[in-house]
Amino acid sequence: MMRLMIAVCLCSTSICFADDATPNFKPQTIDSTVEIGYGTAIGDVDGDGKPDILLADKKEIAWYQNPTWKRYVIAENLTERDNVCIAARDIDGDGKVEVAVGAQWNPGDTLNSGAVFYLDPPADRTQLWKAIPLPHQPVIHRMRWVKLADNNFALIVSPLHGKGNRQGEGAGVKLIAYEKPANPHDQWKQTVIEDTLHVTHNLDPAQWNPETTAEEILYAGREGAMLLSYADGQWQKTKFPLIEGSGEIRMGRLNPTSRFITTIEPLHGDKLVLYQSDDSNKGISKRQILDDNIKAGHAIATADLFGDAREEIVAGWRTPNKDNQVGVKVYWTTDDAGKVWKSAWVDENGMACED
């Protein structure tokens, strides 16, 4: 089996991405022995104030300690089949992340596949953690910790298909919120948030409404995308009619008051698309294709990479495009209105990228 590596790409310039300035990135190999790197997360594992890297590899869950990147395995052989996803976030305010993982990955089995575990850490977080199995749907695919209120978080878990679903037809996908009890060995409260989509692919915690304490969830699948919001113990759904189908979805900001959503369309698609917030700042408008030369797009992220309060988009794909290239690119706008965008390679033809 082909071995993969986990790497970080560091920006080697401190200038803003504006006008004709082009950023330069250099790779730093963290681990060259990864078998199948299904998922990564960033968070402070040991409480030293530095962000560490966490990895869901084929049969192991590991973390890499900043700044030496020493590797520690915290779970292994959780199920017969592969691990598939990981969520890490400090949900209790102690400065250390809580970790959950998804496993028993088999996208062809919509009845008996899937597993969800909460990893209970020992005092020494470099040692093996206790894996606590949680009830689950089949084909677990993605998960994130999402803030519901101050000091209250939920683990949001999304399968790829609905239970018993065949070729995207049948039962809808049950997007479930798990609320952690004080003793993680006790029963976790579960709430089905949404169940109308039949093939989903990714979700993103977002602060679309800046006036709320709770985060919202951007949720995307083959049939469209929506915003899921939480208030007074209830979940509400707002569909985005302009997004007809998407595999990846993230929120970003052009400035502190102007938001956007970026997607890869359709599912496993060939287009990177931008939607700006509408005049009411509640919905989206102004669909804009930023790149139509990707293939099997499978990863997207947004971040302020150069400290000017404007977020850039990073996107990756896994199948050779029209130029027979795979890799990761960064996209940035050169104007306040977000009309003109440029791009540069982060990783040019070096890896087939998935999120």
C-alpha positions in Angstrom: 0.0 0.0 0.0 1.3 3.4 -0.9 2.5 5.3 2.1 1.6 8.9 2.7 3.2 11.7 4.7 1.8 14.3 7.0 3.3 17.7 6.3 2.8 21.4 7.1 3.4 24.1 4.6 4.8 27.3 6.0 4.4 30.7 4.3 7.9 32.1 3.8 6.8 35.7 3.4 5.2 38.2 5.8 3.8 40.5 3.1 0.1 40.7 2.4 -1.3 38.8 -0.6 -2.2 41.9 -2.6 -1.7 43.3 -6.1 1.1 41.2 -7.7 2.6 39.7 -4.5 2.7 35.9 -4.7 3.1 33.9 -1.5 5.8 31.2 -1.2 5.4 28.1 0.8 7.9 25.5 1.9 6.9 22.0 3.2 8.1 20.6 6.5 7.7 16.8 6.8 6.2 15.8 10.2 5.8 12.1 9.6 6.8 10.1 6.5 5.4 6.8 7.8 1.6 7.6 7.6 -0.4 4.7 6.1 -3.7 6.4 5.2 -4.1 9.8 6.7 -7.8 10.1 6.8 -8.1 13.1 9.1 -6.2 15.7 11.0 -7.0 18.3 13.6 -5.1 21.1 15.4 -5.3 21.7 19.1 -3.4 22.0 22.3 -3.1 18.4 23.6 -0.8 18.8 26.5 -1.8 22.3 27.8 1.5 24.1 27.1 -0.2 26.8 25.1 1.1 25.5 21.7 -1.1 24.1 19.0 -0.3 20.4 18.3 -1.3 18.2 15.4 -3.6 15.2 15.7 -3.9 12.5 13.1 -6.5 9.7 12.4 -4.3 7.2 10.6 -5.5 3.9 9.2 -5.2 2.0 12.5 -3.8 4.5 15.0 -4.8 7.9 16.5 -1.7 9.9 17.2 -0.6 13.4 18.1 2.5 15.4 17.3 3.9 17.6 20.0 4.8 21.2 19.0 7.5 22.3 18.4 9.6 19.0 18.0 6.7 17.1 16.4 7.4 14.0 18.5 4.8 11.4 17.8 2.6 9.9 20.5 0.0 7.1 19.8 -3.1 7.5 22.0 -5.3 4.8 20.5 -4.8 1.9 18.2 -6.8 -0.9 16.5 -10.2 0.5 17.7 -12.1 -1.5 15.1 -11.5 -4.1 12.4 -11.5 -1.6 9.7 -9.9 1.9 9.3 -10.3 5.0 11.3 -11.9 7.8 9.2 -12.2 11.1 11.1 -11.2 13.0 14.3 -12.5 16.0 16.2 -10.4 17.9 18.8 -11.3 21.0 20.8 -11.0 22.3 24.3 -14.7 22.1 25.5 -14.2 22.5 29.2 -11.8 25.4 29.4 -8.9 23.6 30.9 -6.5 24.5 28.0 -6.4 20.9 26.7 -8.4 19.4 23.8 -11.1 16.7 24.1 -10.9 14.2 21.3 -13.4 12.0 19.5 -12.8 9.8 16.5 -14.8 7.9 13.9 -13.8 4.4 12.7 -14.9 1.1 11.1 -14.9 2.9 7.7 -16.7 1.0 4.9 -18.7 3.3 2.6 -20.2 0.3 0.8 -21.9 -1.0 4.0 -24.8 1.3 5.0 -26.1 -1.1 7.6 -23.3 -2.4 9.9 -20.3 -0.1 9.4 -19.2 2.9 11.4 -18.1 3.6 15.0 -17.8 6.6 17.2 -15.4 6.8 20.2 -14.7 9.4 22.8 -11.1 9.2 23.9 -10.8 9.7 27.7 -7.2 10.9 28.5 -5.0 9.7 31.3 -3.0 12.1 33.5 -0.1 11.6 31.1 -1.5 12.5 27.7 1.4 10.9 25.9 0.1 7.4 26.9 -2.8 5.4 25.5 -6.2 7.0 26.1 -9.4 5.0 27.1 -11.7 4.5 24.1 -15.3 4.9 25.1 -17.7 3.6 22.4 -20.8 5.7 21.7 -24.0 4.7 19.8 -23.7 5.4 16.1 -25.2 5.4 12.7 -23.6 3.4 9.8 -20.9 5.0 7.5 -19.6 7.6 10.0 -17.7 10.1 7.9 -17.1 13.5 9.6 -17.3 15.1 13.1 -16.8 18.4 14.8 -17.2 19.9 18.3 -19.6 22.8 18.1 -20.4 25.5 20.7 -24.0 25.6 21.8 -23.6 28.1 24.6 -20.9 29.3 27.0 -19.3 26.1 28.5 -21.6 23.9 26.5 -20.4 22.0 23.4 -21.8 19.1 21.3 -20.0 16.6 19.2 -21.7 16.8 15.7 -21.4 13.5 13.8 -22.3 13.1 10.1 -22.5 9.8 8.2 -21.9 9.7 4.5 -25.1 7.8 3.7 -28.4 7.2 5.4 -29.0 3.8 7.1 -29.7 1.1 4.5 -29.3 3.7 1.8 -28.4 2.3 -1.7 -26.8 4.5 -4.4 -28.0 7.6 -2.6 -31.6 6.5 -2.3 -33.6 5.5 0.7 -33.3 6.8 4.3 -31.9 10.3 4.9 -28.6 10.9 6.7 -29.0 11.4 10.4 -26.8 14.3 11.5 -26.6 13.8 15.3 -25.5 16.0 18.2 -23.9 14.2 21.1 -23.7 16.0 24.4 -21.0 14.8 26.8 -22.0 14.0 30.4 -19.8 14.9 33.4 -18.7 11.2 33.4 -18.0 10.3 29.8 -18.8 6.7 30.6 -22.5 7.6 31.3 -25.1 7.9 28.6 -24.6 10.8 26.1 -27.7 12.8 25.1 -28.3 12.4 21.4 -30.3 14.7 19.2 -31.0 14.2 15.5 -30.5 17.7 14.0 -31.2 17.0 10.3 -32.2 14.0 8.2 -33.4 15.1 4.8 -30.1 14.8 2.8 -29.2 11.4 1.3 -25.5 11.8 0.6 -23.6 14.3 2.7 -19.9 15.1 2.8 -18.8 17.8 5.2 -19.7 20.3 7.8 -18.2 23.4 9.4 -18.7 25.2 12.7 -19.3 28.8 11.8 -20.3 32.1 13.4 -22.6 33.2 10.6 -24.7 35.3 13.0 -22.1 37.2 15.0 -24.8 38.2 17.6 -25.4 34.7 18.9 -23.4 32.9 21.5 -23.9 29.5 19.8 -22.1 28.6 16.6 -24.0 27.5 13.6 -23.2 24.6 11.3 -22.6 24.8 7.6 -23.7 21.5 6.2 -23.2 20.2 2.6 -24.2 17.3 0.5 -25.1 16.1 -2.9 -28.6 17.7 -2.8 -27.5 21.1 -1.5 -26.3 23.0 1.6 -27.9 24.6 4.6 -27.2 26.5 7.8 -28.2 24.8 11.1 -28.6 27.2 14.1 -29.2 26.4 17.8 -31.2 28.6 20.2 -33.3 27.9 23.3 -32.7 24.2 23.1 -33.9 23.9 19.5 -32.3 23.5 16.1 -33.4 25.6 13.1 -32.6 25.0 9.4 -32.0 27.6 6.7 -31.4 26.3 3.2 -29.1 28.0 0.7 -31.1 27.7 -2.7 -28.1 28.9 -4.7 -26.0 25.9 -3.6 -27.4 23.0 -5.6 -24.9 20.4 -4.4 -21.5 20.5 -2.7 -18.9 18.3 -1.1 -16.9 20.8 0.9 -18.1 24.0 2.6 -16.5 26.7 4.8 -17.2 30.2 6.0 -14.8 33.1 5.6 -14.6 36.8 6.0 -13.6 39.6 3.5 -13.6 42.0 6.4 -15.0 42.0 10.0 -18.6 42.7 8.7 -18.6 40.9 5.3 -18.9 37.1 5.3 -18.7 34.6 2.5 -19.2 30.9 2.0 -16.9 28.9 -0.2 -17.7 25.4 -1.6 -16.4 22.7 -3.9 -19.2 21.8 -6.3 -20.7 19.4 -7.0 -19.8 16.6 -4.5 -16.3 15.5 -5.4 -16.5 18.3 -7.9 -14.4 20.4 -10.3 -15.2 23.9 -9.2 -14.2 26.2 -6.3 -17.1 28.6 -5.7 -17.6 31.7 -3.7 -20.9 33.1 -2.3 -20.9 36.5 -0.5 -23.4 37.4 2.2 -26.4 39.2 0.8 -27.5 42.7 1.7 -29.4 41.5 4.8 -26.3 39.6 6.0 -28.6 36.6 6.5 -28.4 34.7 3.2 -25.9 34.5 0.3 -25.7 35.9 -3.2 -23.2 36.7 -5.9 -22.1 33.2 -7.0 -18.6 33.4 -8.3 -16.5 30.5 -9.7 -12.9 31.0 -8.5 -11.4 27.9 -10.2 -12.8 25.4 -12.6 -9.5 23.4 -13.1 -9.7 21.1 -10.2 -10.9 17.5 -10.2 -12.4 15.5 -7.3 -12.1 18.4 -5.0 -11.9 17.0 -1.5 -10.6 19.7 0.9 -11.2 23.4 1.6 -10.3 25.7 4.5 -10.3 29.5 5.2 -8.0 31.5 7.4 -6.4 34.9 7.7 -2.9 33.7 6.6 -1.2 37.1 6.7 -2.9 39.1 9.4 -4.8 41.7 7.5 -8.3 40.7 8.8 -9.2 39.2 5.5 -9.4 35.5 5.1 -8.0 33.5 2.2 -9.2 30.1 0.8 -7.1 27.0 0.6 -8.4 24.1 -1.5 -7.1 20.7 -2.6 -8.0 17.9 -5.0 -7.1 14.3 -5.5 -7.4 13.5 -9.2 -5.3 15.0 -12.0 -6.9 18.1 -13.5 -6.9 19.3 -17.1 -3.2 20.0 -16.7 -2.6 16.5 -15.2 -1.9 18.1 -11.8 -3.1 17.5 -8.3 -2.3 19.4 -5.1 -3.3 22.3 -2.9 -3.7 26.0 -3.8 -4.3 29.2 -1.9 -6.7 31.9 -3.2 -6.8 35.5 -2.2 -8.7 38.6 -3.2 -7.0 41.8 -4.2 -9.9 44.1 -3.6 -12.3 44.9 -0.7 -15.3 43.8 -2.7 -13.9 40.3 -3.3 -14.4 40.5 -7.1 -10.8 39.8 -8.2 -9.0 36.7 -6.9 -5.6 35.3 -7.5 -4.1 31.9 -6.7 -0.7 30.2 -6.0 0.4 26.7 -5.3 0.9 25.5 -1.8 1.7 22.0 -3.0 2.2 21.6 -6.7 1.6 18.0 -7.9 3.1 16.6 -4.8 0.1 15.0 -3.1 -3.5 14.0 -3.8 -5.3 15.9 -1.2 -8.3 14.9 1.0 -9.8 16.5 4.1 
